[in-house]
Amino acid sequence: MQNQSGSRQEQILTILLATKTGLSIDAIAEKLNISRNAVKQHMAALETKQLIQAGKFNLTKGRPSRSYILTEQGINYFTKQYSWFCNLLITELKEEMGSEALVALFQRLGTKIANSLAPQFTHQTAAEKTHTLGIILQNLGYQAEVSEQDGQMTISAINCVFHDLAQEHGELCEFDRTLIRTLLDNPVEQTECMAKQGCVCRFKTTI
């Protein structure tokens, strides 16, 4: 039953993806050949997941009906080939620039992002900065944890957000290292890297 429900909801998302102006519950029920009440239940679940949102009212000869459209999260529900395109782009850059220049580029990008996040670290101690950074990395999807032992802080991330790319282009790891080093305003040592067959990406800094 759960699989059937999920399938119906995916069908609704697909229908709305093909109709950017939105569709009413009645129109979706007609396309799927199911009851209006069944569609309403699926739509309520999709709204809760923030995959769809109510659009404008449609005035017809019958009763007014509200259309529904995909949210940005709903659009992103469908597979995107970002990794494939990024790999193509980085490969081209590396061929044109060379490895050293590519490393320098990722360092500049890491510094740029760090500078945009810097206000969150104002007036914090080294330990506080590390914990703040851990929260930021966690929110970015790194699944990061922070630990402290013998005057040393360790950030361990079990999910590399660009793992496939980093395996092929090790220069990309310099982005993380620069970001962390700049935000902590302290030397950082990377002791383990998933792109190099490590179990985690681990960074250590003193406090």
Secondary structure, DSSP 8 states (H G I E B T S, - for coil): -HHHHHHHHHHHHHHHHT-TT-EEHHHHHHHHT--HHHHHHHHHHHHHTTSEEEEEEE--SSS-EEEEEE-HHHHTTS---HHHHHHHHHHHHHHHH-HHHHHHHHHHHHHHHHHHHGGGGTT--HHHHHHHHHHHHHHTT--EEEEEETTEEEEEES--TTHHHHHH-GGGHHHHHHHHHHHHTS--EEEE-GGGT-SSEEEEEE-
